[in-house]
Amino acid sequence: MEFLSKHWLDKFIGQCLCAVLSVWAYVFPDNEPDLPPRKMLVIFLSRTGRAVLVRPMLDKIRKDAPDVELHVLTDTHNAEIFEIFGIEKDKLLTIEMETAWGGILSILRLIPVLRRLGPTVSIDGELFTRTSAIVSYLSGASIRVGFHRKNEEGNYRGSFINRAVPYNPYRHFSRQLLTLADAVYQVGSPSNKASQDVIPEHMEKCSIDADGRKNLSDRLQQDFPETIGKQLILMCPGGGDQAIKAWPSSYFLAVCQKLLARQYVIGLLGNRKDNSLLSEIRHGSGSPYVIDLSAYANTIGELLALFDLSELLIANDGDISQLSALHSISAITLYGPDTPSLYRPLKERSYCFHSELPCSPCLTAYNHRRSHCDGDNQCLQLIHPDSVFKQALAFLTAQSKSVMN
């Protein structure tokens, strides 16, 4: 219900505000500022996993304008990831988007702060939410870059985005974000005709805190002494906020049992909503070598340390899969309602399963990522456990040979 209320506010109240601001922007047009900008604001409110894909854009902004004072506005849950990407704490603005009304109050408190900040350019990295577009205009930025519907139906965001970039559903999301950075310096329509949006094949790896890694290793050995001397494989069987994105738990259990037969330890990851699911897999395995590690990855730093202690990650499409791009761990990601064509993790030693049914992907920018599926997610059920186990074995075997050499 909360999701629906946020969607309702954004759709109806947001459209009205966008229309009002469009009229205001027409009557009081902005003067074209000098470039490169002195201050720039990047707005990105989506979940943490998607925020990982913003990194190439941030790197390009710094390359194009080395002296720019770069600020980021994001959800409080994403603060750590942007700090990892080099955004200083005093340049990081956060709002609480957990609830609709909490988000509104956060934005109202934030607007005076943004006006005092005075960015020359704002880049709205959201697809078609009106909230971020409204904040972009109210920040006072003269150049406002963002995705725009152009001649497409629906998703009205007003006409005050003066560096409008059409959303292209055929290009990886990181590539589309790069076009936003290019659009700052381009005129004409669309604003990304000359964009050289080449994304890196893989993300730059994050350094692991040695003390944090040792502390986590000591905790694991103390809490699960039976796992000492064994290799760890991580599994994340939850679907996050959308159950439709979850591979069947019985499939995870089947792969789990095959890996247990080869003497691996299985560490299960998830959030509080996944407690019953993790318990189901752990008890279904009947093995002490299937352990619940959901409490061992409360921060991104802890998760990266856990990656460093593990051989492989098997996960549904979601935050943990995307965060694996910041580490060299081998990763298998299971896609169904979404597509790796747009959201594959940018990393080496990565394999994405996707059955490509006619109805998949069904979560898009145009339907606000609300699937019309009846819950029978055949797109994921058609991915057989034997295929996933075979790919897992291929990764593990290749790593063993690499260590031996």
ABEGO torsion letter per residue (X at the ends): XAAAAAAAAAAAAAAAAAAAAAAAAAABBBBBBBOBBABBBBBBABBAAAAAAAAAAAAAAAAABAABBBBBBBBAAAAAAAAAAGBBAAABBBBBAABAAAAAAAAAAAAAAAAAAGBABBBBABAABAAAAAAAAAAGBABBBBBBAEABBEGBAEAABABBBBBBAABBAAAAAAAAAAAAABBEOBAAAABBBBBBABBBBBBBBAAAAAAAAAAAAAABAAABGBBBBBBBABAEABAAABBBAAAAAAAAAAAAAAGBBBBBBEBAAAAAAAAAAAAAAGBAABBBAAAABABAAAAAAAAAABABBBBBBEAAAAAAAABABBBBBBBBABBAAAABBBBBGBBBBBAGBAAOBABBAAAGGBBABAGBBAAAAABBAAAAAAAAAAAAAAAAAAAAX
